[in-house]
Amino acid sequence: MARPRLVTVAEMMEWGLRGPAVARRRALGLRLGSVTAFLGVWALAAGVVEVGRLFNPIFLPGPWVVAGKVLRLGAEGELWVHVWATFQRVAVGFSTGAALALALGLLAGHLRGVRTLVEPVVELLRPIPPLAMLPLFIVWIGIGEGSKVGFITYATFFPMFLTTVHAVGRLDPRLIRAAQSLGARPRQLFLRVILPAALPEILTGIRLGVALSFFVIVISEFIGAEAGLGYLINDGRNFFLVAQMLGAAVVLGLLGYLGNAAVGWLERRLLRWQHAG
């Protein structure tokens, strides 16, 4: 009977370091596989419609047609005008909503008096769908850029505010008392204890806000916009340019994916201690 081979410490360390790399490659393979499968099903459905003449093929163009339309718009420069217009609105609206939500949420989470003052107003406005507020923003601010930015700010404020309040409010009081017993000043207590402990949940709210901003920008660009991916989709609807509509939607999805990836990168940078564990 063969004797079992002893494993050296160096081999154990090598296997431990290899594990995360294998997991990342497997995750990348699954992501690429899901995207490939989606494109395959889409191409198959478009091919069946075109060959079988189930209905007019222009209503379900294949991925190759949509890709060709996006490349043409990009080569002509028109696509980048719309991408830049959408990006500007999202950046300004989301940044404003995040600044208000984080500032007010940190105060409300830490100070009971602020929470008591703000909570009734937030709970009154939160159930109102953002779409219901868009006509009011147009009446109050006008049909220009202000109403679109204000609409995004309103829509993204609530998830970030609520997650921030919850993150700060659920902190273990023993952490705060321990820091105070060691002589931590209020500023040190906030920067060294409260903010790091609440940051994971705050970043979750920011991730939700980013996704929601790209969701609502399309609605706001349907009304009174002269540029933007939402405008491009609506223009395609008016002239039955389905490939243009799908292409603009795909580009919008890619922008949202990049926004989510940026928040993920920020999370890994700020929460190294959490990922290292």
HUHUGI-V742618 format. One record per residue. N is the residue number from 0. SS is DSSP state (H for helix, E for strand, L for the rest). NEAR is the number of other C-alpha atoms within 8 Angstrom. D_CENTER is the distance of its C-alpha to the mean C-alpha in Angstrom with 2 decimals. Layout:
N_SS_NEAR_D_CENTER, N_SS_NEAR_D_CENTER
This chain:
0_L_2_58.43, 1_L_3_56.05, 2_L_4_54.94, 3_L_4_51.14, 4_L_4_49.89, 5_L_4_48.65, 6_L_6_45.16, 7_L_6_45.01, 8_H_6_42.52, 9_H_6_41.39, 10_H_8_40.62, 11_H_9_38.65, 12_H_8_36.56, 13_H_8_36.02, 14_H_8_34.90, 15_H_8_32.53, 16_H_8_30.92, 17_H_8_30.85, 18_H_8_29.02, 19_H_8_25.47, 20_H_8_25.99, 21_H_8_27.12, 22_H_8_24.18, 23_H_8_21.74, 24_H_8_23.82, 25_H_8_23.92, 26_H_8_20.14, 27_H_8_19.88, 28_H_8_22.69, 29_H_8_21.12, 30_H_8_17.89, 31_H_8_20.19, 32_H_8_22.47, 33_H_8_20.00, 34_H_8_18.93, 35_H_8_22.66, 36_H_8_23.65, 37_H_8_21.30, 38_H_9_22.73, 39_H_8_26.16, 40_H_8_26.04, 41_H_10_24.84, 42_H_10_27.65, 43_H_8_30.15, 44_H_8_29.44, 45_H_12_29.77, 46_H_9_32.93, 47_H_10_34.45, 48_H_13_33.90, 49_H_11_35.47, 50_H_6_38.38, 51_H_6_39.09, 52_L_9_38.66, 53_L_7_36.98, 54_L_7_35.63, 55_L_9_35.03, 56_H_10_32.96, 57_H_8_31.21, 58_H_8_29.12, 59_H_10_27.68, 60_L_12_27.67, 61_L_10_27.17, 62_H_9_24.40, 63_H_7_27.04, 64_H_9_27.61, 65_H_13_23.97, 66_H_9_23.68, 67_H_8_26.93, 68_H_11_25.79, 69_H_12_22.66, 70_H_8_24.96, 71_H_8_27.51, 72_H_10_25.21, 73_H_10_24.00, 74_H_7_27.64, 75_H_7_28.73, 76_L_8_26.15, 77_H_9_24.95, 78_H_10_21.53, 79_H_8_20.71, 80_H_10_21.79, 81_H_13_19.31, 82_H_10_16.39, 83_H_9_17.44, 84_H_11_17.86, 85_H_13_14.39, 86_H_8_12.90, 87_H_8_15.32, 88_H_12_14.56, 89_H_13_10.80, 90_H_8_11.75, 91_H_9_14.58, 92_H_15_13.25, 93_H_14_10.17, 94_H_9_12.64, 95_H_9_15.25, 96_H_13_13.45, 97_H_14_12.38, 98_H_8_15.98, 99_H_9_17.58, 100_H_13_15.71, 101_H_11_16.30, 102_H_8_19.84, 103_H_9_20.88, 104_H_13_19.26, 105_H_11_21.04, 106_H_10_24.23, 107_H_14_24.10, 108_H_14_23.38, 109_H_9_26.21, 110_L_8_28.72, 111_H_8_29.95, 112_H_7_31.46, 113_H_9_28.25, 114_H_11_26.52, 115_H_9_29.55, 116_H_7_29.45, 117_H_9_25.78, 118_H_8_25.10, 119_H_8_27.24, 120_H_7_25.59, 121_H_9_22.02, 122_H_8_23.21, 123_H_8_24.97, 124_H_7_22.11, 125_H_8_19.26, 126_L_6_20.69, 127_L_8_21.03, 128_L_7_18.58, 129_H_9_16.81, 130_H_7_18.60, 131_H_8_21.86, 132_H_10_21.33, 133_H_11_20.76, 134_H_8_24.56, 135_H_8_25.31, 136_H_12_23.14, 137_H_10_25.00, 138_H_8_28.30, 139_H_6_27.69, 140_H_9_26.11, 141_L_9_27.08, 142_L_11_25.58, 143_L_9_24.46, 144_H_7_21.42, 145_H_9_21.73, 146_H_13_21.01, 147_H_14_17.81, 148_H_12_16.49, 149_H_10_17.90, 150_H_15_16.34, 151_H_15_12.73, 152_H_14_13.98, 153_H_10_15.55, 154_H_11_12.78, 155_H_16_10.26, 156_H_13_13.28, 157_H_11_14.30, 158_H_11_11.73, 159_H_17_11.63, 160_H_13_15.38, 161_H_10_16.31, 162_H_12_14.70, 163_H_17_16.33, 164_H_13_19.60, 165_H_9_19.66, 166_H_13_18.98, 167_H_14_21.80, 168_H_8_24.06, 169_L_6_24.25, 170_L_10_25.41, 171_L_6_28.78, 172_H_6_31.44, 173_H_6_33.49, 174_H_9_31.10, 175_H_11_31.61, 176_H_8_35.34, 177_H_8_35.73, 178_H_11_34.19, 179_H_10_36.37, 180_H_7_39.41, 181_L_6_38.84, 182_L_6_39.01, 183_L_10_35.38, 184_L_7_35.16, 185_H_6_32.57, 186_H_7_30.54, 187_H_9_30.79, 188_H_13_29.99, 189_H_9_26.71, 190_H_9_25.66, 191_H_8_27.14, 192_H_12_26.78, 193_H_12_24.53, 194_H_10_21.50, 195_H_9_21.49, 196_H_9_22.03, 197_H_12_19.23, 198_H_9_16.65, 199_H_10_15.24, 200_H_10_14.45, 201_H_12_13.27, 202_H_10_10.63, 203_H_9_9.57, 204_H_14_9.40, 205_H_12_7.46, 206_H_10_4.65, 207_H_11_5.41, 208_H_14_5.97, 209_H_13_3.29, 210_H_11_2.91, 211_H_10_6.43, 212_H_14_7.34, 213_H_12_7.33, 214_H_8_9.07, 215_H_11_11.63, 216_H_14_12.42, 217_H_11_14.33, 218_H_10_16.44, 219_H_12_17.36, 220_H_14_18.33, 221_L_10_20.62, 222_L_7_22.89, 223_L_7_24.75, 224_L_10_22.65, 225_L_5_24.57, 226_L_12_21.78, 227_L_14_18.17, 228_H_15_16.64, 229_H_15_17.09, 230_H_14_20.65, 231_H_13_21.14, 232_H_13_20.28, 233_H_10_22.59, 234_H_9_25.24, 235_H_12_25.23, 236_H_10_25.73, 237_H_7_28.69, 238_L_6_30.40, 239_L_7_29.43, 240_L_11_27.62, 241_H_12_25.54, 242_H_12_24.83, 243_H_13_23.40, 244_H_13_21.21, 245_H_10_19.89, 246_H_12_19.57, 247_H_13_17.49, 248_H_10_15.19, 249_H_8_14.95, 250_H_8_14.27, 251_H_10_11.46, 252_H_8_10.00, 253_H_8_10.76, 254_H_9_9.12, 255_H_11_5.67, 256_H_8_6.98, 257_H_8_8.29, 258_H_10_5.53, 259_H_11_4.41, 260_H_8_8.22, 261_H_8_8.94, 262_H_11_7.74, 263_H_8_9.70, 264_H_8_12.49, 265_H_8_12.70, 266_H_10_12.98, 267_H_9_15.71, 268_H_7_17.45, 269_H_6_17.62, 270_L_9_18.35, 271_H_8_20.86, 272_H_6_23.31, 273_H_6_21.21, 274_H_7_20.53, 275_H_5_24.15, 276_L_4_25.38
